């Protein structure tokens, strides 16, 4: 299996997991239960789940008022797009 295919599989997997974790945290916030640490939510975006984080932020309305997320997640996504493009070009 090629590196690009593995990268694509990873990105699909981590984005699904990230979306689910953000949605769980939203549910917990609404029901006053134990929460997932913000550092964990940010780290999920950093390791490839930025699309899932961004989708969750705006579909379940979670963390949209926090600058760390409102600005940070799109910046993380932009950096990841640049990295993927560079890797793709380098491996062609």
Backbone as a chain_set.jsonl record, in Angstrom:
{"seq": "XXXXXXXXXXXXXXXXXXXXXXXXXXXXXXXXXXXXXXXXXXXXXXXXXXXXXXXXXXXXXXXXXXXXXXXXXXXXXXXXXXXXXXXXXXXX", "coords": {"N": [[0.851, -1.17, 0.0], [0.574, 2.183, -0.857], [2.162, 5.207, 0.346], [0.562, 7.51, 0.1], [-2.008, 6.42, 0.013], [-2.175, 5.256, 2.551], [-2.007, 7.598, 4.074], [-4.394, 8.861, 3.323], [-6.282, 7.004, 4.326], [-5.685, 7.224, 7.067], [-6.401, 9.942, 7.493], [-9.164, 9.926, 6.972], [-10.044, 8.173, 8.99], [-9.138, 9.469, 11.436], [-10.504, 11.883, 11.283], [-13.2, 11.134, 11.424], [-13.223, 10.012, 14.007], [-12.473, 12.309, 15.466], [-14.647, 14.047, 14.971], [-16.683, 12.613, 16.269], [-15.729, 12.619, 18.932], [-15.744, 15.393, 19.516], [-18.514, 15.81, 19.305], [-19.421, 14.178, 21.383], [-18.288, 15.55, 23.54], [-19.738, 17.921, 23.378], [-22.299, 16.967, 23.973], [-21.821, 16.134, 26.613], [-21.274, 18.607, 27.758], [-23.733, 19.839, 27.658], [-25.169, 18.316, 29.418], [-23.992, 18.613, 31.826], [-21.803, 16.964, 32.565], [-18.714, 15.095, 33.111], [-16.008, 16.437, 31.266], [-14.225, 16.425, 28.13], [-10.824, 17.171, 27.859], [-9.694, 20.373, 26.711], [-7.185, 20.465, 25.54], [-6.934, 17.91, 24.546], [-8.9, 17.909, 22.562], [-7.846, 19.848, 20.81], [-5.432, 18.555, 20.151], [-6.368, 16.358, 18.713], [-7.19, 17.645, 16.385], [-4.701, 18.558, 15.504], [-3.302, 16.179, 14.922], [-4.396, 15.41, 12.569], [-7.147, 15.541, 12.448], [-8.502, 17.896, 11.768], [-10.467, 18.65, 9.892], [-12.681, 17.147, 10.7], [-12.954, 18.26, 13.25], [-13.593, 20.936, 12.622], [-15.982, 20.577, 11.169], [-17.585, 19.466, 13.21], [-17.58, 21.585, 15.012], [-19.233, 23.429, 13.774], [-21.542, 22.027, 13.046], [-22.583, 20.825, 15.335], [-22.413, 22.964, 16.915], [-20.194, 23.523, 18.711], [-17.661, 24.781, 20.747], [-17.409, 27.13, 19.319], [-17.243, 29.706, 20.222], [-14.827, 30.061, 21.393], [-11.715, 31.457, 20.935], [-9.367, 29.991, 20.675], [-10.207, 27.717, 19.401], [-11.922, 28.641, 17.339], [-10.212, 30.178, 15.741], [-7.838, 28.731, 15.823], [-8.297, 26.024, 14.885], [-9.013, 26.31, 12.062], [-6.533, 27.387, 11.214], [-4.787, 25.29, 11.785], [-5.854, 23.422, 9.989], [-5.248, 24.708, 7.534], [-2.438, 24.605, 7.571], [-2.115, 21.835, 7.518], [-3.186, 21.224, 4.994], [-1.289, 22.439, 3.349], [0.967, 20.88, 4.036], [0.12, 18.325, 3.148], [-0.089, 18.826, 0.396], [2.6, 19.404, -0.23], [3.791, 16.937, 0.425], [2.462, 15.291, -1.387], [3.338, 16.359, -3.865], [6.085, 15.902, -3.601], [6.187, 13.131, -3.644], [5.39, 12.399, -6.143]], "CA": [[0.0, 0.0, 0.0], [1.388, 3.376, -0.975], [2.125, 6.186, 1.428], [-0.594, 8.394, -0.079], [-3.212, 5.678, 0.385], [-2.157, 5.174, 4.011], [-2.316, 8.936, 4.575], [-5.823, 9.07, 3.106], [-6.994, 6.156, 5.292], [-5.504, 7.854, 8.372], [-7.173, 11.18, 7.568], [-10.577, 9.571, 7.08], [-10.228, 7.588, 10.318], [-8.969, 10.442, 12.518], [-11.554, 12.897, 11.19], [-14.426, 10.529, 11.956], [-13.032, 9.932, 15.461], [-12.478, 13.671, 16.001], [-16.028, 14.529, 14.947], [-17.422, 11.905, 17.317], [-15.252, 13.092, 20.235], [-16.29, 16.743, 19.695], [-19.956, 15.68, 19.547], [-19.57, 13.64, 22.744], [-17.992, 16.628, 24.472], [-20.89, 18.827, 23.338], [-23.354, 16.298, 24.731], [-21.449, 16.199, 28.023], [-21.395, 19.994, 28.233], [-25.15, 20.142, 27.8], [-25.719, 17.516, 30.515], [-23.178, 18.888, 33.014], [-21.019, 15.772, 32.897], [-17.27, 15.192, 32.952], [-15.712, 16.916, 29.922], [-12.966, 16.088, 27.477], [-9.934, 18.322, 27.988], [-9.504, 21.166, 25.49], [-5.908, 20.073, 24.923], [-7.201, 16.681, 23.786], [-9.645, 18.297, 21.362], [-6.891, 20.507, 19.909], [-4.471, 17.554, 19.681], [-7.036, 15.578, 17.671], [-7.108, 18.444, 15.162], [-3.3, 18.617, 15.092], [-2.84, 14.908, 14.354], [-5.05, 15.141, 11.292], [-8.6, 15.602, 12.531], [-8.97, 19.28, 11.71], [-11.724, 18.727, 9.13], [-13.714, 16.64, 11.608], [-13.145, 19.26, 14.311], [-14.289, 22.083, 12.044], [-17.359, 20.153, 10.897], [-18.288, 19.333, 14.488], [-17.758, 22.91, 15.602], [-20.336, 24.168, 13.162], [-22.783, 21.253, 12.938], [-23.146, 20.646, 16.676], [-22.205, 24.258, 17.581], [-19.338, 23.277, 19.868], [-16.403, 25.52, 20.846], [-17.368, 28.193, 18.313], [-17.005, 31.007, 20.861], [-13.467, 30.072, 21.928], [-10.744, 31.822, 19.893], [-8.417, 28.885, 20.516], [-10.805, 26.792, 18.442], [-12.471, 29.376, 16.194], [-9.093, 30.588, 14.889], [-6.812, 27.692, 15.817], [-8.61, 24.853, 14.045], [-8.796, 26.631, 10.647], [-5.092, 27.542, 10.96], [-4.255, 23.923, 11.75], [-6.293, 22.848, 8.713], [-4.473, 25.322, 6.454], [-1.089, 24.031, 7.632], [-2.206, 20.445, 7.075], [-3.372, 21.219, 3.536], [0.027, 22.74, 2.768], [1.822, 19.7, 4.224], [-0.353, 17.266, 2.237], [0.308, 19.224, -0.961], [4.044, 19.23, -0.35], [4.059, 15.502, 0.414], [1.958, 14.77, -2.671], [4.258, 16.801, -4.929], [7.376, 15.243, -3.399], [6.085, 11.698, -3.926], [4.963, 12.165, -7.525]], "C": [[0.901, 1.239, 0.0], [1.188, 4.335, 0.188], [0.91, 7.107, 1.318], [-1.896, 7.708, 0.325], [-3.304, 5.539, 1.905], [-2.519, 6.519, 4.643], [-3.814, 9.215, 4.444], [-6.659, 8.259, 4.106], [-6.902, 6.769, 6.689], [-6.396, 9.09, 8.504], [-8.673, 10.911, 7.697], [-10.879, 9.07, 8.497], [-10.184, 8.658, 11.412], [-10.033, 11.532, 12.463], [-12.901, 12.378, 11.689], [-14.356, 10.474, 13.479], [-13.122, 11.324, 16.089], [-13.894, 14.233, 16.046], [-16.821, 13.907, 16.09], [-17.026, 12.424, 18.703], [-15.778, 14.506, 20.516], [-17.789, 16.676, 20.007], [-20.23, 15.129, 20.946], [-19.322, 14.742, 23.769], [-19.13, 17.647, 24.509], [-22.044, 18.244, 24.159], [-23.075, 16.406, 26.23], [-21.593, 17.611, 28.574], [-22.86, 20.366, 28.475], [-25.779, 19.422, 29.002], [-24.871, 17.616, 31.79], [-22.42, 17.658, 33.501], [-19.535, 16.065, 32.714], [-16.95, 15.491, 31.5], [-14.38, 16.393, 29.423], [-12.094, 17.339, 27.51], [-9.772, 19.039, 26.647], [-8.223, 20.786, 24.784], [-6.066, 18.798, 24.101], [-7.928, 17.011, 22.486], [-8.717, 18.971, 20.339], [-5.919, 19.481, 19.329], [-5.091, 16.668, 18.594], [-7.004, 16.327, 16.336], [-5.683, 18.433, 14.617], [-2.858, 17.32, 14.422], [-3.62, 14.491, 13.11], [-6.552, 15.289, 11.292], [-9.192, 16.992, 12.42], [-10.272, 19.434, 10.92], [-12.88, 18.244, 9.999], [-14.009, 17.615, 12.724], [-13.952, 20.441, 13.794], [-15.743, 21.749, 11.733], [-18.17, 20.054, 12.187], [-18.544, 20.689, 15.117], [-18.992, 23.599, 15.05], [-21.607, 23.35, 12.956], [-23.414, 21.005, 14.3], [-22.922, 21.888, 17.541], [-21.379, 24.109, 18.855], [-18.021, 24.015, 19.738], [-16.307, 26.662, 19.845], [-17.125, 29.575, 18.909], [-15.589, 31.14, 21.412], [-12.474, 30.367, 20.8], [-9.735, 30.72, 19.622], [-8.917, 27.902, 19.454], [-11.252, 27.513, 17.173], [-11.379, 29.812, 15.215], [-8.097, 29.444, 14.724], [-7.086, 26.535, 14.88], [-8.487, 25.181, 12.553], [-7.31, 26.826, 10.285], [-4.429, 26.174, 10.878], [-4.616, 23.259, 10.425], [-5.479, 23.409, 7.546], [-3.058, 24.754, 6.414], [-1.109, 22.593, 7.129], [-2.402, 20.343, 5.57], [-2.042, 21.485, 2.844], [0.942, 21.526, 2.877], [1.419, 18.58, 3.271], [0.041, 17.581, 0.803], [1.787, 19.015, -1.19], [4.405, 17.762, -0.422], [3.628, 14.898, -0.915], [2.904, 15.118, -3.813], [5.596, 16.073, -4.811], [7.336, 13.766, -3.793], [5.66, 11.387, -5.351], [6.086, 11.784, -8.413]], "O": [[1.863, 1.322, 0.763], [0.19, 4.281, 0.907], [0.296, 7.446, 2.33], [-2.78, 8.335, 0.909], [-4.382, 5.688, 2.481], [-3.253, 6.568, 5.63], [-4.427, 9.752, 5.367], [-7.629, 8.77, 4.665], [-7.896, 6.834, 7.413], [-7.071, 9.261, 9.518], [-9.366, 11.595, 8.449], [-11.852, 9.495, 9.12], [-11.102, 8.741, 12.228], [-10.425, 12.055, 13.506], [-13.658, 13.122, 12.313], [-15.311, 10.843, 14.162], [-13.769, 11.5, 17.121], [-14.296, 14.829, 17.045], [-17.549, 14.604, 16.797], [-17.89, 12.644, 19.553], [-16.21, 14.79, 21.633], [-18.276, 17.403, 20.873], [-21.166, 15.566, 21.616], [-20.056, 14.859, 24.751], [-19.446, 18.178, 25.574], [-22.68, 18.95, 24.942], [-23.966, 16.724, 27.017], [-21.989, 17.794, 29.726], [-23.173, 21.122, 29.395], [-26.795, 19.867, 29.536], [-25.016, 16.811, 32.71], [-22.4, 17.354, 34.694], [-19.148, 17.129, 32.232], [-17.532, 14.89, 30.596], [-13.524, 15.974, 30.202], [-12.567, 18.438, 27.222], [-9.721, 18.408, 25.592], [-8.172, 20.783, 23.554], [-5.404, 18.63, 23.077], [-7.61, 16.457, 21.433], [-8.799, 18.69, 19.144], [-5.613, 19.53, 18.137], [-4.402, 16.273, 17.654], [-6.814, 15.719, 15.283], [-5.479, 18.314, 13.409], [-2.109, 17.361, 13.446], [-3.513, 13.352, 12.655], [-7.18, 15.174, 10.24], [-10.284, 17.238, 12.931], [-11.098, 20.28, 11.264], [-13.94, 18.869, 10.028], [-15.163, 17.791, 13.113], [-14.888, 20.895, 14.452], [-16.637, 22.55, 12.005], [-19.313, 20.509, 12.243], [-19.607, 20.918, 15.693], [-19.712, 24.277, 15.782], [-22.664, 23.932, 12.71], [-24.638, 20.976, 14.42], [-23.2, 21.878, 18.741], [-21.804, 24.515, 19.936], [-17.335, 23.886, 18.724], [-15.202, 27.118, 19.553], [-16.832, 30.52, 18.176], [-15.195, 32.22, 21.852], [-12.398, 29.619, 19.826], [-9.298, 30.531, 18.486], [-8.125, 27.331, 18.704], [-10.991, 27.047, 16.064], [-11.595, 29.815, 14.003], [-7.578, 29.212, 13.632], [-6.192, 26.107, 14.151], [-7.896, 24.385, 11.822], [-6.885, 26.472, 9.186], [-3.603, 25.931, 9.998], [-3.774, 22.607, 9.808], [-5.066, 22.657, 6.663], [-2.539, 24.455, 5.338], [-0.214, 22.181, 6.391], [-1.832, 19.455, 4.935], [-1.71, 20.825, 1.86], [1.623, 21.178, 1.912], [2.28, 17.953, 2.652], [0.463, 16.687, 0.069], [2.188, 18.502, -2.234], [5.238, 17.371, -1.239], [4.349, 14.088, -1.499], [3.231, 14.263, -4.636], [6.174, 15.671, -5.821], [8.346, 13.214, -4.23], [5.578, 10.217, -5.727], [5.88, 11.556, -9.605]]}, "num_chains": 1, "name": "protein.A"}
